[in-house]
Amino acid sequence: MGDRGGAGGSRRRRTGSRALSQGSGGPVAAEEEVRDMGAGGDAPAPDKDKDGDDDVGSGHWDLRCHHLQDSLFSSDSGFSNYRGILNWCVVMLILSNARYGILVDPIQVVSLFLKDPYSWPALCLVIVANVFAVAAFQVEKRLAVGALTEQAGLLLHVVNLATILCFPAAVALLLKSITPVGSVLALMVYTILFLKLFSYRDVNLWCREIRATKAKAKAASSGRAANGGAAHCTVSYPDNLTYRGEDPTEGSALKGSGGTARARPLLVRLFFTQLQVGLIQQWMVPTIQNSMKPFKDMDYSRIIERLLKLAVPNHLIWLIFFYWLFHSCLNAVAELMQFGDREFYRDWWNSESVTYFWQNWNIPVHKWCSRHFYKPMLRRGSSKWVAKTGVFLASAFFHEYLVSIPLRMFRLWAFTGMMAQIPLAWIVSRFFRGNYGNAAVWLTLIIGQPVAVLMYVHDYYVLNHEALTAGA
């Protein structure tokens, strides 16, 4: 309060105060003197002890206890250290979900991957995937030395890429001993391999075009001619086929960037794996099982209630899966491979539009789509809207590919959900801004996924359980 009047105003004395201080023996007068000196700037700054408190033994100290300042949670305060709250969230997460980890049934988990302990079809599929990578490598080696024409190399690459998608799909559909979960994992490996080899073929083609252009212009130096202008790279063309994590563009990246060795706690990854399995077994599965009767009876109020009940565990598991895969696992693989580009995601949680979310939540796939799909379409004269629609069509195809084939049923719910992102993106960008747009994005993530989950589970239940019951 003494700051308002300045140095001169703080030295004004009230007559009543002076009289009161004289009549009371001086303590009040001494307090006013200290207050006046502190407000007017005549007193030295109070000394601080080691705990940050005023040193009351120094003889002079500021008796004021109120200052002009904001609360810590206010945006104007500039405070950003919330580590304690983060630790509290982790502790509460562990305590609230400890029972799920304890109640995990390991036999049920193993049965998701294997029907017969002596038959491992999904693992065999993953091992066979290396054959297609070696085939692409051999084609590129022959293209590099001119043993194959570009047309013949393109034909071989197309056959190889088509086989990568068709071969595991045929095995998953025809082989009864493979489980849906095992099929999903195997198809994910083949999908990643498809994206990698597609990128590998494109980058090598660009390198050959650069080499041919420089050879015609006679501008290539002797040190760079052998590698087509890529001699400065850590990996030289055409020996740039590598296995680096799950980034679809890493297998074709010429500019290698080594990372520093930073230890990542393995226990964190194991904990989140256990937590996901426990939440699925003890929270999601009972909710889905209890949703089958409302679907069978077409009780719409109960269906909506079950949908909202499923939204919370589904979204929580999705967030945990995002952190487990994109941050923990991909960083661990990058450490092992000494790969320096660790930007696997950006701040998608601040998305104010659907387009921004899809551009930032999965950076490896976004880079692949932009580099090998979106920009080539623009260079060929397509409009931005057509190119974006093409990207969503490709994404919708792979989403349906990874769901319908393992479940051995084709309902196109995943395909429809991805294609619905196009009008949804227009609606959100047209009618919502700022925090409202961010809330709309979060709402679509929280509600949209459980709708697709219930649709597929219901159809799978009808096809596999009710049909078997009726047949019996």
Buried (B, 14 or more C-beta within 10 A) or exposed (E): EBEEEEEEEBBEEEEEEEEEBEEEEEEBBEEBBBBBBBBBEEBEEBBEEEEEEBEEEEEBBBEEEEEEEEEEEEEEEEEEEEEEEEEEEEEEBEEEBEEBBEEBEEEEBEEBBBEEEEEBBBBBBBEBBEEBBEBBBEBBBBBBEEEBEEEEBBEBBEEBBEBBBEBBBEBBBEBEEBBBBBBBBBBBBBBBBBBBBBBBBBBBBBBBEBBEEBEEEEEBEEEBBEBBBBBEBEBBBBEBBBEBBBBBBBBBBBEBEEBEEEEBEEEBBEBBBBBBBBBBBBBBBEBBEEBBEBBEEEEEEBBEEBBEBBBBBBBBBBEBEBBBBBBBBBBBBBBEBEBEBBEBBBEBBEBBBBBBBBBBBBBBBBBBBBBBBBEBBEEEEBEEEEBBBBBBBBBBBBBBBBBBBBBBBEBEBBBBBBBBBBEBBEEBBEEBEEEEBBEBBBEBBBBBBBBBBBBBBBBBBBBEEEEEEEEE
